[in-house]
Amino acid sequence: MKKVLILGSGFAGVQAAIELQKKDIFDITLVSDRDYLYLYPISIWVPVHIKEFDDVKVPLARIQKKYPFQLIIDKVVEIHAVENKVVCENQTLTYDYLVVAFGAEKLQHKGISNTLSICAKPEMALEIRNRIDLLVEKGSGKIAIGFGGNPKDKSAVRGGPAFELAFNIHNYLKAKKLRDNFDLIFFAPMDEPGARMGKGALAMMDKMFASYKIGKRFGKKIKEFVPDGVIFEDDTKLDSDFTMFIAAGTGPALLQNSDLPLSEAGFIKIDDSGQVAGKPNVYAIGDIAALDGPEWTAKQGHIAELMGRNAAYNIIETEKGSSKRKGYREHLNILCVMDTGNGAAFVFRNSTKAFMIPMPVVGHWMKKGWGVYARLTKIGRFPRLPGM
């Protein structure tokens, strides 16, 4: 059997491993620096005690029981595509096909260590919970929540979880009858954060901020994060007892020492099929790939999974000697259920339409249901539904 080496255990890498293992015609190895798939879309509930940390994890061993690929827990150090070789901290691996899917790193703003992010290392969700718990115990405080962009790659932004966490914290504090004792402020360097969701969605977001009494500081670039707040480019300061900030993505530093073609932002250049430019047996999928799409394009989990399925299909067809290929561009869209803690809003945008539909109460339970569905489909206990 030919060897397929998959680097990364996020949505993209795990989906590629599952789809390839279904065919049982390859020797498949998944390399990950952790032993679980982390369901980032529902991690926003860990800080507000709706979910426990373990509820957001799917052990890779459970996925293996249904789809018995090989698993190596190790950290990738270098990729040498010319030699079909990947160097890890503890070993060097070879392959016939390589699927690179270990995600992006975050831009390092000055003073970033004074913040915590819901989209960084999974364990950070617990640190956010602890910081909020301390403020709840105190009985009052100022909480700043925001996200940033990457001017070199506008698709590498993660705004949705910041909005969701802000709304969830509001309702968490309200349930504890402490909301009036807290200032919640949302900040972002762009003039209209969330604009990629569409103008209708942007107007609705403004109404939600007003309804939830969440302050706004938009349109000023961030100069520095300090222990007690955020300093902007004009030297004005946003005071904060706790700052949660989602930095935009950038290409992993290790790629600089590898021989894969990179975009200006450090992501791997690919064609529509996910194949790396000039490397016929290498695919890059998910957040690590440089996407080519409309200005509103955003890197999301469902696109990562689609790219994982495509990579598996394209590798299988290559082995058949077929020229059939599946691409990601025609499927680009923004799709999410933006949770508020007591409801949600359904957000959709593609090349022809954009809308946001409020879903009081039921939307929250729909997203909870998706979390259960995501876990069950990954371990093979429930069939995958088209488009989900």
Secondary structure, 3 states (H helix, E strand, C coil): CEEEEEECCCHHHHHHHHHHHHHCCEEEEEEECCCEEECHHHHHHCCCCCCCHHHHEEEHHHHHHHCCCEEEECCEEEEEHHHCEEEECCCEEECCEEEECCCCEECCCCCHHHCECCCCCCCHHHHHHHHHHHHHHHCCEEEEEEECCCCCCCCCCCCHHHHHHHHHHHHHHHHCCCHHHEEEEEEECCCCCCHHHCHHHHHHHHHHHHHHCCEEEECCCEEEEECCEEEECCCCEEECCEEEEECCEECCHHHHHCCCCECCCCCEEECCCCEECCEEEEEECHHHEECCCCCCCCCCHHHHHHHHHHHHHHHHHHHHCCCCCCCCHHHCCEEEEEECCCEEEEEEECCCCEEEEEEECHHHHHHHHHHHHHHHHHCCCCCCCCCC
